[in-house]
């Protein structure tokens, strides 16, 4: 297994991400998202930034090395059914 992947999948980073939600939403508001906008969120984790961007109408693709984080983001309440990678 890739050592970086093992590191990110080893801990419970979804718990850490919960503390980052407000900062992710604040960042998104500061960006001034207008539609149509296409965004690639590299290292999206569980969607701390990707999901608020999508809620504002951006077309977002989120990718991350840690499948457990992407899986956690895929089941968050209020998100649409587009897949995270």
Secondary structure, DSSP 8 states (H G I E B T S, - for coil): --HHHHHHHHS-HHHHHHHHHHHHHHHHHHHT--SS-EEEEET-TTTTTHHHHHHTT-EEEEE-S-HHHHHHHHT-TT--S----
